[in-house]
Amino acid sequence: MLIAQISDLHCTVPGREVVPGVDTAEHVRRAVERIAALPDAPDAVIVTGDLVDTIVPEEYAVAAGLLGGIKAPVFLVPGNHDDRDMIRAAFPGHGYLPATGRLNHAVDLGALRLVGLDTLVDGAIHGTVGADGLAFLDAALAAAPDRPTLVFLHHPPFETGLPIMDGWRLTDADALEAVIARHPSVLRVVAGHVHRHVTASFGGTIAMTAPALCHAIALGPGDGLGNPEYTLETPGLLLHRFDGRRLVTHLVQTGGAWQARRFDG
Ligand SMILES: [Fe+2]
């Protein structure tokens, strides 16, 4: 089983850059090409939020067009740069998405269960799973205690040491950790939001974030005005491979020169 994770696409309309020097549509296109060229086709692609940037339907049309190039089933959760109803409208074929309310969902895929949690708080940068999301997760895990499970959400449930981003954290992370700790079937909790690849222990399992298909958030305290600084580090995606026993994760950068070359001599 192979699950690819992309995050923080921040798709914009053509000609608009999220930050100078970053064409997010091009970054997403490269990631989709990279996924298509993998030696083993993924069984699913999960998208951990921030599909668009300014949250208008035109941006969702761009995101849907680009993600439509992925052959594997795609599963979405919203980020703080998303709108639930615009997602529902732009991805009408995504039947796992509830028709109303939060976009929590659980699907079984081969040996794995995937649980997507909606942490979007309308108009805010921070996130919550909420009492309904925690109950949904607890029930989804209790229904299949022997099925290895990957939980995915936008806001990481741990402090990263990036002070500005930690201020925009998942505010009910402790409650989420208590639920996860009760269910040893959870192999991994994966998120986005911080635009960097970060790993932490969490609830008896491992939690990590994927890098963004956008700018990266700089290490350090921010600009002194309450905003993070950014870098133009190479974007990337995560590949989570379940071998029947463990979930093994590769960071795959999606910049140039990724084609395999043969050693000569
Ligand atoms: Fe983002």
Residues whose N, C-alpha, C, O or C-beta is under 5 A from the ligand:
A	BS01	LIG	D8 D50 H193
